[in-house]
Amino acid sequence: MDINQVLMDYDNMFGTHSLEDIEEFLTTNIEVAMDERDYASALSLLNEMMGLCRDTNQNAKGLRYCADIEDILVKMGMEGTVEYATSLLNVANAYRTFGYYMKAQNLFERVEVLYREKLSAGDYRFATLYNNWAFVYQGSGELKKAEETFRRALAVVDLQQNAWMEQATTRCNLAQVLLQLAGGAAMGANGQRVDGTTASTMYEEALQCLERALRIFEWDGKRDFHYSTALAMMGDALCMREAYVQGADYYMQAMQEMEKHVGKSNAYLEIEERYKQAKYYAEEMKKEEEEEQTAVLTADMKTNPSVKYLTNIVHMGEVQAETVPQEIGTKEAAQGQSDYVDTLSEDTVQPNAENNWLHICKRFYELHGAKMIHEEFPNYEARIAVGLVGEGSECFGYDDAISRDHDFALGFCLWLSEEDYRSIGGMLQKSYEQLLVDFGDEFLRENGIEAPTNSVNKVLSHRRGVSSVREFYENLLGVKVQKTAEGGYILPDSWRQISEEKLAAATNGMVFRDDAGAFTKIRESLLEYYPTKVWMMRLAEKLHGFAQTAQTNYARMMARQDYVTANLCVAKGMQYTMEIIYLLNQKYAPYYKWMRKGMQSLSLIDSVAPILDRIAVIPNQAAAWEGRTYSAYETNYKDEIVSCFEDIAEYLLMELKMQGVVKGTDTFLDVYAQDLVQRVDRGDFGAVEDAEMEANYREYVNDLKQAAKEKTTEKSKYDLEEEMGLAREWSNETPFDREETIAAIIDAEWKLFGSTIYPDDWNTFFIMRKSRYLAWTNDLLASYLQDCKAGNSLQVERSEKRIGIEEDLVQIQLDWLQKFIENYPKMAGYVRFIYTNDAQETIESALRRDIAAYGDRTFILFGKFVTDIAQAGGNLTYDIMNYMACLYGYGGVEDAERQL
């Protein structure tokens, strides 16, 4: 049986045939497949029939087909295998959909037994099992069991290194059950209810889960479909405590996200109704407050009981608001009342740049500073440059509540030419200082901002206020600043004297106004980055430092049991790592305490950051050195810190080679430091051509497959970032824009070939291509965009060795494809459209065609990307199809498989 043709004919019947005809078509083909003993095709068709029964509410008939699927799995000889367990899991979900909860639970129990026999304890498939199992308990009203099972799912997904979206959605699932319990819903057949204390605790935990989920979604760029669900759920939680204004705001955000991605669906309309109810009750409470203000206040005045929370906003049963304990709730979130500390705290990350201190100072200048200059210095107004640049976390956009304990206040910089500084510098400084006294504290109070006093302290007097352009830069950089023969403003011999953190401070912040352009010209010259010779020497210095501390001396100190010095080596090794990454991104590294935070805005080598986070929390590795004799020629991979630094060395070497800085395969980076110094001495500043790169790459890929070492921690990457104060917040530096890059790639592809293979169907082409690129890393996207821009002029020379590597990568993807087809037969019918719209071209040939067209850099990055996923036990086909399902409005692959 040609199952693909049968499924295509089946899809085409909708809208042209009756339901009876469609059902008869499936029944007939199921019988044919069974007669031919083509059980795989029969399984696909039975899944279609099961879905049809669900969509048409034929629950009893659907039950029969579920049983048929179980029989076929036995006939296929799959019993006792992991694949058999996963198929039973799909059947169990169907039973749940049809309302047969006991049957679903029985199957889930069988699946758990098989998984425990066949899989390791932390395998991701346990999370899928427990999440679906918990939905059964939730549907049958056994909320405590649902809570416990969602917690088991969360325990598994939190072990997964890159499962951030799964961690977020599982927290949303758990939060929903906790809110139901906190609201007093029945806990199963016994009708037990939680007491007030437990309800309060559950409510607080639900808020924490939702806040964490929202931060993850926002950290990921708000791309996941479940982001809107989390927003709506937060609205539900706030309305439970009668915070209707804030609840309505979350509902509105959820509606905007839904409309943007899937339009005004039924889910949108449901949230819209909850939004209207929240707005109504917010107005009622406002009226009540106004009435109270006109009444005579008495000691025993009580809230008007007529204003209650409508429980159908969150569908939490019949319990009224008074059953929710009064102590439930967190800190006040009323709009306009939150203080500035809360706005910028790590618990309420705000990506909106308008909320950081840099923009607050800009608003102060626009409101008061510009007026002062216009009124008191009208003849100089167009010659005074104004901005906030220099030392201090606020100039980088990194400030938070902790930043304000020292050298922190409202203010800005005013820069003058030498002549104007001599004429009005002193007067302008006095006017500036008086401006802070007259309006500073008032401005902060009016904007609800708590901040230190605005008296100018000694440190800030050097950082803010009036200076000449030359004086500002020379004081900050510590070298003479003047026009040079090369066209810049730093003498060639002076570059090496400037610390990198000073260059970062000289180019950060924001220029509010510079009509004359003198300040901006120097700034732009510095932003052009180091001269090549200086850059190579700095890079050599940092590579040498990394090799000495992270790759040599750490191991020597551990062997000597000198743990104090070993820890110093780890710290220095991490710092050298970050400095190298900044150099390869051609960005000046800031002061050491902001170096890790600043990495969030860098696009190249973003895979290293989570390794650094892991190193920072690894306990002492003394046990790995017991009974071991140190050898300079042997790497002790039992020491997890050693292993992590070697992984970092591999990533750095790959980027160094792809930028044409070095060639070779030795991961001991001091080799390349020495080579860079020798090349500078020879005056050789050109790119290096590595003729062996492709041959080495194949060996490298095989080594990766063989030498994959699992490095897990009890905490997820996101937890570690948060605990160490590294939760991703807004940065003044422009971050890598994934959405913009993906859109640019798709636009370029449409011009190159899209309009030919998808004539007059831009929407389908867009979704198919975006589904692929949402799964890619930033490095890979950036590289492929350059390929697309080169278009037909891109020259790709494919040696026999490269072609061999291509075949390896194609085979890995075909294996993923086969597994996906086995587990998701309905969704499998749409896989081909991700790769080609040509019915005559196979997916295999499409994969070969795509990878053969990649430029060298993209090819290497794609190979690393694929092998990394394979090592982690992932499935790129699943990831891509999951994104496609979300873009079409489903909750993901599993949801689409159920509904198709």
LINSULZI-V91363 format. One record per residue. N is the residue number from 0. PSI is psi in radians with two decimals (none if undefined). NEAR is the number of other C-alpha atoms within 8 Angstrom. Layout:
n: [N	N]
psi: [PSI	PSI]
near: [NEAR	NEAR]
This chain:
n: [0	1	2	3	4	5	6	7	8	9	10	11	12	13	14	15	16	17	18	19	20	21	22	23	24	25	26	27	28	29	30	31	32	33	34	35	36	37	38	39	40	41	42	43	44	45	46	47	48	49	50	51	52	53	54	55	56	57	58	59	60	61	62	63	64	65	66	67	68	69	70	71	72	73	74	75	76	77	78	79	80	81	82	83	84	85	86	87	88	89	90	91	92	93	94	95	96	97	98	99	100	101	102	103	104	105	106	107	108	109	110	111	112	113	114	115	116	117	118	119	120	121	122	123	124	125	126	127	128	129	130	131	132	133	134	135	136	137	138	139	140	141	142	143	144	145	146	147	148	149	150	151	152	153	154	155	156	157	158	159	160	161	162	163	164	165	166	167	168	169	170	171	172	173	174	175	176	177	178	179	180	181	182	183	184	185	186	187	188	189	190	191	192	193	194	195	196	197	198	199	200	201	202	203	204	205	206	207	208	209	210	211	212	213	214	215	216	217	218	219	220	221	222	223	224	225	226	227	228	229	230	231	232	233	234	235	236	237	238	239	240	241	242	243	244	245	246	247	248	249	250	251	252	253	254	255	256	257	258	259	260	261	262	263	264	265	266	267	268	269	270	271	272	273	274	275	276	277	278	279	280	281	282	283	284	285	286	287	288	289	290	291	292	293	294	295	296	297	298	299	300	301	302	303	304	305	306	307	308	309	310	311	312	313	314	315	316	317	318	319	320	321	322	323	324	325	326	327	328	329	330	331	332	333	334	335	336	337	338	339	340	341	342	343	344	345	346	347	348	349	350	351	352	353	354	355	356	357	358	359	360	361	362	363	364	365	366	367	368	369	370	371	372	373	374	375	376	377	378	379	380	381	382	383	384	385	386	387	388	389	390	391	392	393	394	395	396	397	398	399	400	401	402	403	404	405	406	407	408	409	410	411	412	413	414	415	416	417	418	419	420	421	422	423	424	425	426	427	428	429	430	431	432	433	434	435	436	437	438	439	440	441	442	443	444	445	446	447	448	449	450	451	452	453	454	455	456	457	458	459	460	461	462	463	464	465	466	467	468	469	470	471	472	473	474	475	476	477	478	479	480	481	482	483	484	485	486	487	488	489	490	491	492	493	494	495	496	497	498	499	500	501	502	503	504	505	506	507	508	509	510	511	512	513	514	515	516	517	518	519	520	521	522	523	524	525	526	527	528	529	530	531	532	533	534	535	536	537	538	539	540	541	542	543	544	545	546	547	548	549	550	551	552	553	554	555	556	557	558	559	560	561	562	563	564	565	566	567	568	569	570	571	572	573	574	575	576	577	578	579	580	581	582	583	584	585	586	587	588	589	590	591	592	593	594	595	596	597	598	599	600	601	602	603	604	605	606	607	608	609	610	611	612	613	614	615	616	617	618	619	620	621	622	623	624	625	626	627	628	629	630	631	632	633	634	635	636	637	638	639	640	641	642	643	644	645	646	647	648	649	650	651	652	653	654	655	656	657	658	659	660	661	662	663	664	665	666	667	668	669	670	671	672	673	674	675	676	677	678	679	680	681	682	683	684	685	686	687	688	689	690	691	692	693	694	695	696	697	698	699	700	701	702	703	704	705	706	707	708	709	710	711	712	713	714	715	716	717	718	719	720	721	722	723	724	725	726	727	728	729	730	731	732	733	734	735	736	737	738	739	740	741	742	743	744	745	746	747	748	749	750	751	752	753	754	755	756	757	758	759	760	761	762	763	764	765	766	767	768	769	770	771	772	773	774	775	776	777	778	779	780	781	782	783	784	785	786	787	788	789	790	791	792	793	794	795	796	797	798	799	800	801	802	803	804	805	806	807	808	809	810	811	812	813	814	815	816	817	818	819	820	821	822	823	824	825	826	827	828	829	830	831	832	833	834	835	836	837	838	839	840	841	842	843	844	845	846	847	848	849	850	851	852	853	854	855	856	857	858	859	860	861	862	863	864	865	866	867	868	869	870	871	872	873	874	875	876	877	878	879	880	881	882	883	884	885	886	887	888	889	890	891	892	893	894	895	896	897	898	899]
psi: [2.34	1.56	-0.58	-0.70	-0.70	-0.79	-0.61	-0.74	-0.67	-0.79	-0.66	-0.24	-0.45	2.26	-0.24	-0.24	2.76	2.86	-0.68	-0.73	-0.73	-0.77	-0.69	-0.68	-0.83	-0.78	-0.80	-0.80	-0.53	-0.75	-0.72	-0.80	-0.70	-0.72	-0.65	-0.01	0.53	1.32	-0.54	-0.75	-0.71	-0.67	-0.74	-0.76	-0.62	-0.62	-0.68	-0.77	-0.70	-0.73	-0.68	-0.71	-0.68	-0.77	-0.47	0.22	0.57	1.21	-0.75	-0.76	-0.67	-0.63	-0.71	-0.72	-0.53	-0.76	-0.68	-0.69	-0.74	-0.72	-0.77	-0.68	-0.65	-0.78	-0.53	-0.03	0.52	-0.10	2.43	-0.05	2.86	-0.66	-0.67	-0.78	-0.74	-0.67	-0.70	-0.61	-0.72	-0.70	-0.72	-0.69	-0.61	-0.77	-0.72	-0.75	-0.66	-0.09	0.14	1.36	-0.66	-0.76	-0.71	-0.78	-0.69	-0.75	-0.72	-0.68	-0.70	-0.71	-0.75	-0.72	-0.81	-0.74	-0.71	-0.55	-0.64	-0.40	2.73	2.78	-0.59	0.23	2.41	-0.48	-0.41	-0.64	-0.74	-0.77	-0.91	-0.62	-0.82	-0.65	-0.73	-0.60	-0.59	-0.83	-0.69	-0.72	-0.51	0.07	0.08	1.30	-0.60	-0.71	-0.67	-0.76	-0.85	-0.68	-0.66	-0.63	-0.65	-0.69	-0.75	-0.66	-0.57	-0.85	-0.48	-0.28	-0.30	2.27	-0.71	0.31	0.90	-0.73	-0.66	-0.63	-0.68	-0.82	-0.63	-0.64	-0.62	-0.75	-0.81	-0.71	-0.68	-0.77	-0.73	-0.67	-0.67	-0.76	-0.75	-0.54	-0.07	0.30	2.69	2.56	1.14	-2.89	-0.51	-0.24	0.40	2.57	2.66	2.65	3.04	-0.76	-0.79	-0.69	-0.76	-0.78	-0.76	-0.70	-0.80	-0.71	-0.66	-0.76	-0.73	-0.74	-0.76	-0.71	-0.75	-0.79	-0.78	-0.68	-0.68	-0.81	-0.75	-0.68	-0.58	0.12	0.27	0.59	-0.38	2.43	-0.55	-0.14	-0.75	-0.64	-0.75	-0.70	-0.79	-0.68	-0.64	-0.65	-0.73	-0.81	-0.74	-0.65	-0.48	-0.55	0.30	0.44	1.22	-0.60	-0.83	-0.66	-0.75	-0.63	-0.73	-0.68	-0.74	-0.75	-0.69	-0.74	-0.72	-0.74	-0.75	-0.78	-0.62	-0.64	-0.71	0.04	-2.99	1.33	-3.13	-0.68	-0.69	-0.79	-0.63	-0.78	-0.63	-0.68	-0.73	-0.63	-0.79	-0.72	-0.73	-0.75	-0.70	-0.83	-0.49	-0.72	-0.71	-0.75	-0.63	-0.74	-0.72	-0.73	-0.69	-0.66	-0.68	-0.62	-0.47	-0.19	2.90	2.08	2.30	2.79	-0.54	0.35	2.35	2.79	2.45	2.06	-0.08	-0.38	1.82	2.82	2.24	1.98	-0.35	-0.10	-0.66	0.16	0.89	0.56	-2.86	-0.01	2.33	3.03	-0.55	-0.23	-0.24	2.11	2.49	-0.44	-0.16	2.29	2.89	-2.87	2.68	2.37	0.34	2.38	2.36	-0.17	-0.27	2.36	2.98	-0.59	-0.80	-0.65	-0.63	0.12	2.80	-0.35	-0.29	1.18	2.22	1.88	-0.20	2.04	-0.43	-0.25	-0.07	2.93	-0.56	-0.77	-0.48	-0.75	-0.64	-0.72	-0.66	-0.75	-0.83	-0.61	-0.71	-0.73	-0.81	-0.66	-0.74	-0.81	-0.76	-0.70	-0.64	-0.42	0.95	-0.58	-0.25	-0.03	-0.77	-0.11	-0.01	2.04	2.45	2.51	-2.94	1.80	2.54	-2.59	2.63	2.42	-0.54	-0.47	-0.38	-0.17	0.34	0.01	2.61	-2.96	-0.64	-0.48	-0.40	0.25	-0.12	2.58	0.89	2.14	2.99	2.56	3.10	3.10	2.54	2.20	2.33	2.78	2.90	-0.77	-0.82	-0.56	-0.71	-0.55	-0.83	0.08	-0.83	-0.76	-0.71	-0.65	-0.76	-0.75	-0.67	-0.80	-0.68	-0.57	-0.75	-0.68	-0.75	-0.66	-0.21	-1.04	-0.66	-0.74	-0.78	-0.74	-0.76	-0.51	0.16	0.59	2.21	2.18	2.86	2.87	2.66	0.31	2.44	1.95	3.05	-0.68	-0.85	-0.44	-0.42	-0.39	-0.49	3.06	-2.69	2.40	2.88	2.76	-0.83	-0.76	-0.72	-0.90	-0.70	-0.68	-0.64	-0.74	-0.45	0.26	2.90	2.39	2.04	2.81	2.29	2.91	-0.47	-0.12	-0.06	-2.76	0.00	2.20	2.50	-0.71	-0.20	-0.35	-0.72	-0.31	-0.26	2.17	2.57	-0.60	-0.53	-0.68	-0.67	-0.73	-0.56	-0.25	0.21	-2.83	-2.54	2.43	2.06	-0.66	2.37	1.34	-0.72	-0.55	0.01	-0.78	-0.74	-0.57	-0.77	-0.73	-0.82	-0.60	-0.74	-0.62	-0.26	-0.15	-3.10	2.61	2.62	-0.74	-0.79	-0.74	-0.78	-0.68	-0.70	-0.71	-0.74	-0.74	-0.77	-0.65	-0.73	-0.77	-0.73	-0.82	-0.73	-0.76	-0.92	-0.55	-0.25	-1.13	-0.51	-0.87	-0.70	-0.73	-0.66	-0.71	-0.53	-0.07	0.50	1.41	-0.46	-0.89	-0.60	-0.73	-0.61	-0.70	-0.72	-0.84	-0.81	-0.67	-0.70	-0.68	-0.77	-0.68	-0.86	-0.70	-0.67	-0.73	-0.72	-0.74	-0.74	-0.41	-0.08	0.88	2.41	2.31	2.32	-3.12	2.55	-0.59	-0.20	0.07	-0.82	-0.71	-0.72	-0.39	-0.34	-0.34	0.04	2.43	-0.48	2.49	0.71	-0.13	-0.28	-0.55	-0.86	-0.45	-0.72	-0.73	-0.68	-0.76	-0.69	-0.39	0.08	2.28	2.96	2.37	0.50	-0.64	-0.49	-0.22	0.03	2.23	0.30	2.31	2.28	2.42	2.30	-0.22	0.14	2.24	2.23	1.51	-0.15	-0.45	2.01	-0.54	-0.75	-0.82	-0.75	-0.76	-0.58	-0.66	-0.75	-0.74	-0.67	-0.78	-0.77	-0.74	-0.73	-0.77	-0.70	-0.72	-0.70	-0.43	0.02	0.43	-0.67	3.01	2.69	3.09	-0.10	2.18	0.01	1.84	-0.22	-0.45	-0.75	-0.49	-0.79	-0.69	-0.71	-0.72	-0.76	-0.67	-0.69	-0.72	-0.60	-0.16	0.38	1.75	0.19	3.01	2.62	2.32	2.14	1.66	-0.42	0.05	-0.80	-0.72	-0.74	-0.60	-0.69	-0.76	-0.66	-0.76	-0.78	-0.69	-0.69	-0.72	-0.69	-0.58	0.29	2.10	2.16	2.17	1.69	2.83	2.77	-0.22	2.64	2.87	-0.72	-0.71	-0.78	-0.76	-0.77	-0.81	-0.53	0.18	0.46	0.24	2.40	2.01	3.08	2.43	2.57	-0.40	2.52	2.08	2.88	2.17	1.71	-0.82	-0.77	-0.70	-0.79	-0.76	-0.69	-0.67	-0.82	-0.70	-0.77	-0.72	-0.63	-0.72	-0.60	-0.78	-0.26	-0.77	-0.27	-0.81	-0.33	1.08	2.28	0.45	1.08	-0.70	-0.82	-0.76	-0.77	-0.82	-0.75	-0.78	-0.70	-0.62	-0.67	-0.81	-0.35	-0.44	-0.20	2.79	2.86	-0.76	-0.82	-0.73	-0.81	-0.71	-0.77	-0.55	-0.67	-0.67	-0.80	-0.68	-0.60	-0.53	-2.36	-0.23	-0.13	2.17	2.08	1.96	2.07	1.82	2.94	-0.61	-0.71	-0.73	-0.65	-0.71	-0.72	-0.74	-0.70	-0.81	-0.65	-0.72	-0.68	-0.75	-0.62	-0.63	-0.75	-0.73	-0.77	-0.74	-0.66	-0.74	-0.71	-0.66	-0.45	1.24	-0.57	-0.87	-0.46	-0.48	-0.27	-0.01	-0.74	-0.61	-0.33	-0.57	-0.58	2.61	0.17	1.94	-0.35	-0.24	2.31	2.80	-0.66	-0.78	-0.57	-0.70	-0.75	-0.73	-0.78	-0.87	-0.52	-0.40	-0.14	2.44	2.95	-0.83	-0.81	-0.69	-0.78	-0.77	-0.67	-0.71	-0.76	-0.72	-0.83	-0.79	-0.59	-0.75	-0.73	-0.74	-0.65	-0.01	0.37	-3.05	1.86	-0.62	-0.76	-0.80	-0.79	-0.80	-0.53	-0.75	-0.71	-0.76	-0.74	-0.70	-0.43	0.12	0.03	2.96	0.04	-3.04	-0.84	-0.73	-0.75	-0.72	-0.64	-0.65	-0.39	none]
near: [5	5	7	7	7	8	10	9	8	11	7	8	9	9	6	6	8	8	6	6	8	12	9	8	9	12	8	8	10	12	9	8	13	10	7	6	6	10	11	6	11	13	10	10	12	12	11	11	12	12	11	9	12	13	8	6	7	9	10	6	8	13	10	8	11	12	8	9	12	10	8	10	11	9	8	7	6	10	8	7	9	9	8	11	14	10	9	12	12	8	13	13	10	12	14	11	8	11	7	9	10	6	9	15	11	8	12	13	8	9	13	10	8	12	11	9	6	8	7	6	6	7	9	9	6	13	13	9	13	12	12	9	12	13	9	13	12	12	7	8	10	12	14	8	10	15	12	8	12	14	9	10	15	12	8	13	12	12	12	9	9	5	9	9	9	8	12	13	10	12	13	13	9	13	13	10	12	13	12	11	16	14	12	12	11	12	13	10	7	6	7	7	9	9	6	8	7	9	16	13	9	12	13	11	10	13	11	8	12	14	9	10	14	12	9	12	14	8	9	7	6	8	7	8	12	8	13	12	9	13	13	12	12	12	14	11	11	12	13	11	11	8	11	12	10	13	16	13	9	12	15	10	10	15	12	8	10	14	11	7	9	10	8	9	9	6	7	12	9	8	12	11	8	10	12	9	10	13	11	8	11	11	8	9	9	8	8	9	8	8	8	9	7	6	6	6	6	5	4	4	6	4	4	6	5	4	8	9	10	8	12	7	8	7	6	10	7	5	10	10	11	7	8	14	10	7	5	12	9	5	4	6	7	9	6	5	8	11	9	9	10	10	11	14	10	10	6	8	12	10	6	6	10	6	10	11	9	12	10	10	12	12	8	11	11	9	8	10	11	9	9	11	10	9	7	6	9	8	5	7	9	9	10	13	16	12	13	16	13	12	7	7	10	11	16	13	13	12	13	10	9	6	9	12	7	5	8	10	12	8	11	12	13	12	13	15	11	9	7	9	12	8	6	8	12	8	7	9	10	8	9	10	10	8	12	13	10	8	9	11	11	8	9	11	9	7	6	11	10	9	7	8	6	10	7	8	7	6	7	11	9	7	9	11	13	11	12	11	12	9	8	10	11	11	8	10	11	9	10	8	10	8	8	9	5	4	6	12	11	12	11	5	6	10	10	7	8	11	8	9	11	11	12	12	14	12	11	12	14	9	11	9	8	14	8	8	8	9	10	9	8	10	10	8	10	12	7	6	9	9	6	7	9	10	10	11	11	8	11	13	9	12	14	12	10	15	12	10	13	16	13	10	11	14	12	9	12	12	11	6	7	9	8	6	9	13	9	8	12	11	8	11	12	10	9	12	11	11	10	11	11	13	12	10	9	7	9	11	13	13	7	9	6	10	11	11	9	11	11	8	10	11	10	9	10	10	7	9	9	8	10	9	11	11	9	6	6	8	4	4	9	8	5	8	11	6	4	6	6	8	6	6	4	6	7	8	7	7	10	10	9	14	11	10	10	10	8	11	11	9	11	10	11	8	10	11	12	8	7	11	9	10	10	8	6	6	8	8	13	11	8	10	13	10	8	12	11	8	10	12	7	6	6	7	8	4	7	8	6	10	5	7	9	9	9	9	9	11	8	8	11	8	8	9	9	6	6	7	4	4	5	6	7	6	8	11	11	9	8	11	12	10	8	7	7	9	10	9	9	11	12	11	7	6	9	8	6	8	6	7	11	12	9	9	11	11	8	10	10	9	8	9	8	11	12	6	9	11	8	5	8	9	6	8	10	9	10	12	10	12	14	11	9	9	10	9	7	11	11	11	13	9	10	12	11	8	12	10	7	8	8	5	5	8	5	9	4	8	6	6	10	11	10	8	9	11	9	8	11	11	8	10	10	9	8	12	9	8	8	12	10	7	9	10	12	11	13	9	10	8	9	10	8	10	10	11	8	6	6	4	8	8	9	8	8	11	10	11	8	8	9	10	7	12	11	7	9	12	10	9	10	9	10	9	10	11	12	8	11	10	9	6	6	7	9	11	10	10	9	12	12	10	13	13	13	13	12	7	9	10	11	11	14	7	9	12	11	8	8	9]
